[in-house]
Structures are given as C-alpha cells and as structure tokens.
Amino acid sequence: MDDIAWFERWDDDPDVVAATTDRPDATVAFEDTEWADEFAQQDEYSRYYIAELAGRPIGAMQIIDPHMENTHYWESIEPNLRAVDIWIGDPADRNKGYGETMMRLACRLCFADPAVTAIVIDPLNSNTAAHRFYRRLGFVPTHRQIFCGTDDCLVHRLTRASWARMFPDDAWPCGDTTNGGILAEPHYKTTEPR
Ligand SMILES: CC(C)(COP(=O)(O)OP(=O)(O)OC[C@H]1O[C@@H](n2cnc3c(N)ncnc32)[C@H](O)[C@@H]1OP(=O)(O)O)[C@@H](O)C(=O)NCCC(=O)NCCS
C-alpha cells in the first residue's frame, strides 16, 4: 500500500474524524483534502511525516511554519514558531505511548532550528483526550480560536524553555536533526492510479 492509501484509510477512522471536525454527520477526516495534492505542495514551510513501527505505517504528522506557510491557516501569528498536527490511524496503535514518541521526535525536529521559540497546536476544544496528551508533554493552553470559520480549537503552546526542562535528554545536543529512524517522509507516487 502506498502512502496515499494509508492516509486515505486513516481518514475513515472515527476518532481521526472526530479530531478534525465537530460536525456529528462527518464520516471522513480532512474533508476535501486530496493527499496527492497535499504531498506535492510540500515545501520548506510545510512537511508531512509518517511514523512507522517495524516498517508498518501507524500515523502521520504535519509540521509547518505557521507564519510562512502558504495557506495562512494560522492567520496572523508571530514568526519563529512551528505548528504540529498528529494522528494515529488505527485504535489498536493508540494508548501505547507511540504518540508521545512521535511528538518528542517532532519537537526535536522543530527545535533543531535555533530560531524556533515555541511549538503551537490546535486541537478541537472538544478533543479532551488530546488536551491531556499535549499537556503531559508540557504544552500549555493559551486561548480558544476559531479556525476556517467553524473549528473551535483550544490552542496550546510549548516553549523551548519548557521543552528543555521536561526533556533535557531530547534537548541536548540541540541541533541534532536525526529522528531515530522512526519518522519517514512520504514517498508519494502522484502519477500512479490509486
Ligand atoms: C492524540 C494521539 C495522537 C495520542 O497518541 P497516543 O499514542 O494514543 O498517545 P499516548 O499513548 O502517548 O497517550 C495516550 C494515553 O495512553 C496512555 N498510555 C501510554 N502508554 C501506555 C501503555 N503502554 N499502556 C497503557 N496506557 C498507555 C497514556 O497515559 C495516555 O492516557 P490518557 O488518555 O489517560 O491521558 C492519538 O490518540 C490519536 O491519534 N488520536 C486521534 C486523532 C487525534 O485526536 N489527534 C490529535 C489532534 S489535535
């Protein structure tokens, strides 16, 4: 199965759907997203990563520079931040600590750039399980914000100082961009039929 097929499969998972919209009738996550187009549009300000367990894809992350990326999803936000989105596609792979491992690797990638001061995330206000997950990693809620006109989110932030305090082993030596071999960039095949 290629990467696009994994992303499409994960789009159907009810918890992933519920993490992306409060609409009770929604049946698919990231509605209107064509993954081939998304992957093709990646650039220095927006990248997707796939987490693999012994070669099996289990989840995905997107890391963006919210000030610079071209959709301006975060509207007006200061420079020198990163924004992370994460989802694990199969319930059987959740609640085993993989999400924490993924986020810690993502934090290392983000803070490897010495200019980055903090990471922001935007879970739906209704996604209380995700709030617990992020707070355990040192993220602090900062404010409610409506994204895309409809999505009621509770924005959280992890400063570089908090991250270094919580995970000193991850934070040193700063500038290490290795990811432990767990995160792979999608090798998308936009010319092949699905
Ligand atoms: C949010 C998400 C990424 C977290 O990933 P995860 O791998 O489930 O996270 P963890 O396993 O590190 O932690 C989740 C829970 O499992 C528990 N846990 C971790 N390792 C465990 C283990 N070995 N045994 C039992 N429980 C464990 C954690 O304590 C935590 O408990 P809590 O819910 O009471 O806080 C994942 O659940 C997910 O993809 N959810 C659907 C999409 C989503 O909500 N994405 C976030 C959008 S903002």
The ligand as an SDF file (V2000), in Angstrom:
LIG
                    3D

 48 50  0  0  0  0  0  0  0  0999 V2000
   -3.8600   12.0190   20.2480 C   0  0  0  0  0  0  0  0  0  0  0  0
   -2.9700   10.8470   19.8270 C   0  0  0  0  0  0  0  0  0  0  0  0
   -2.0150   11.3100   18.7390 C   0  0  0  0  0  0  0  0  0  0  0  0
   -2.1680   10.3910   21.0400 C   0  0  0  0  0  0  0  0  0  0  0  0
   -1.3440    9.3170   20.6520 O   0  0  0  0  0  0  0  0  0  0  0  0
   -1.2510    8.0150   21.5820 P   0  0  0  0  0  0  0  0  0  0  0  0
   -0.1980    7.1420   21.0290 O   0  0  0  0  0  0  0  0  0  0  0  0
   -2.6060    7.4410   21.7780 O   0  0  0  0  0  0  0  0  0  0  0  0
   -0.7440    8.7180   22.9300 O   0  0  0  0  0  0  0  0  0  0  0  0
   -0.0710    8.0150   24.1790 P   0  0  0  0  0  0  0  0  0  0  0  0
   -0.1820    6.5350   24.0600 O   0  0  0  0  0  0  0  0  0  0  0  0
    1.2670    8.6110   24.3560 O   0  0  0  0  0  0  0  0  0  0  0  0
   -1.0230    8.5500   25.3560 O   0  0  0  0  0  0  0  0  0  0  0  0
   -2.4310    8.2890   25.3010 C   0  0  0  0  0  0  0  0  0  0  0  0
   -2.9130    7.5690   26.5890 C   0  0  0  0  0  0  0  0  0  0  0  0
   -2.3570    6.2650   26.6460 O   0  0  0  0  0  0  0  0  0  0  0  0
   -1.7150    6.0870   27.9060 C   0  0  0  0  0  0  0  0  0  0  0  0
   -0.5920    5.1640   27.6770 N   0  0  0  0  0  0  0  0  0  0  0  0
    0.5990    5.4440   27.1140 C   0  0  0  0  0  0  0  0  0  0  0  0
    1.3580    4.3330   27.0760 N   0  0  0  0  0  0  0  0  0  0  0  0
    0.6100    3.3430   27.6100 C   0  0  0  0  0  0  0  0  0  0  0  0
    0.8440    1.9720   27.8310 C   0  0  0  0  0  0  0  0  0  0  0  0
    1.9990    1.3860   27.4910 N   0  0  0  0  0  0  0  0  0  0  0  0
   -0.1440    1.2410   28.4050 N   0  0  0  0  0  0  0  0  0  0  0  0
   -1.3280    1.8050   28.7440 C   0  0  0  0  0  0  0  0  0  0  0  0
   -1.6150    3.1230   28.5400 N   0  0  0  0  0  0  0  0  0  0  0  0
   -0.6550    3.8610   27.9780 C   0  0  0  0  0  0  0  0  0  0  0  0
   -1.2960    7.4790   28.2910 C   0  0  0  0  0  0  0  0  0  0  0  0
   -1.0910    7.5980   29.6840 O   0  0  0  0  0  0  0  0  0  0  0  0
   -2.4980    8.2710   27.8500 C   0  0  0  0  0  0  0  0  0  0  0  0
   -3.5460    8.1360   28.8010 O   0  0  0  0  0  0  0  0  0  0  0  0
   -4.7010    9.2310   28.9960 P   0  0  0  0  0  0  0  0  0  0  0  0
   -5.6050    9.1520   27.7900 O   0  0  0  0  0  0  0  0  0  0  0  0
   -5.3810    8.8380   30.2200 O   0  0  0  0  0  0  0  0  0  0  0  0
   -4.0600   10.5790   29.0720 O   0  0  0  0  0  0  0  0  0  0  0  0
   -3.8170    9.6450   19.3140 C   0  0  0  0  0  0  0  0  0  0  0  0
   -4.6390    9.1640   20.3540 O   0  0  0  0  0  0  0  0  0  0  0  0
   -4.6640    9.9690   18.1060 C   0  0  0  0  0  0  0  0  0  0  0  0
   -4.1650    9.9590   17.0070 O   0  0  0  0  0  0  0  0  0  0  0  0
   -5.9630   10.2440   18.3040 N   0  0  0  0  0  0  0  0  0  0  0  0
   -6.8950   10.5070   17.2240 C   0  0  0  0  0  0  0  0  0  0  0  0
   -6.5290   11.7830   16.4460 C   0  0  0  0  0  0  0  0  0  0  0  0
   -6.2670   12.9540   17.3490 C   0  0  0  0  0  0  0  0  0  0  0  0
   -7.0010   13.2010   18.3050 O   0  0  0  0  0  0  0  0  0  0  0  0
   -5.1940   13.7010   17.0230 N   0  0  0  0  0  0  0  0  0  0  0  0
   -4.8630   14.8970   17.7340 C   0  0  0  0  0  0  0  0  0  0  0  0
   -5.4760   16.0250   17.0020 C   0  0  0  0  0  0  0  0  0  0  0  0
   -5.0710   17.5590   17.7550 S   0  0  0  0  0  0  0  0  0  0  0  0
  1  2  1  0
  2  3  1  0
  2  4  1  0
  2 36  1  0
  4  5  1  0
  5  6  1  0
  6  7  2  0
  6  8  1  0
  6  9  1  0
  9 10  1  0
 10 11  2  0
 10 12  1  0
 10 13  1  0
 13 14  1  0
 14 15  1  0
 15 16  1  0
 15 30  1  0
 16 17  1  0
 17 18  1  0
 17 28  1  0
 18 19  1  0
 18 27  1  0
 19 20  2  0
 20 21  1  0
 21 22  1  0
 21 27  2  0
 22 23  1  0
 22 24  2  0
 24 25  1  0
 25 26  2  0
 26 27  1  0
 28 29  1  0
 28 30  1  0
 30 31  1  0
 31 32  1  0
 32 33  2  0
 32 34  1  0
 32 35  1  0
 36 37  1  0
 36 38  1  0
 38 39  2  0
 38 40  1  0
 40 41  1  0
 41 42  1  0
 42 43  1  0
 43 44  2  0
 43 45  1  0
 45 46  1  0
 46 47  1  0
 47 48  1  0
M  END
$$$$
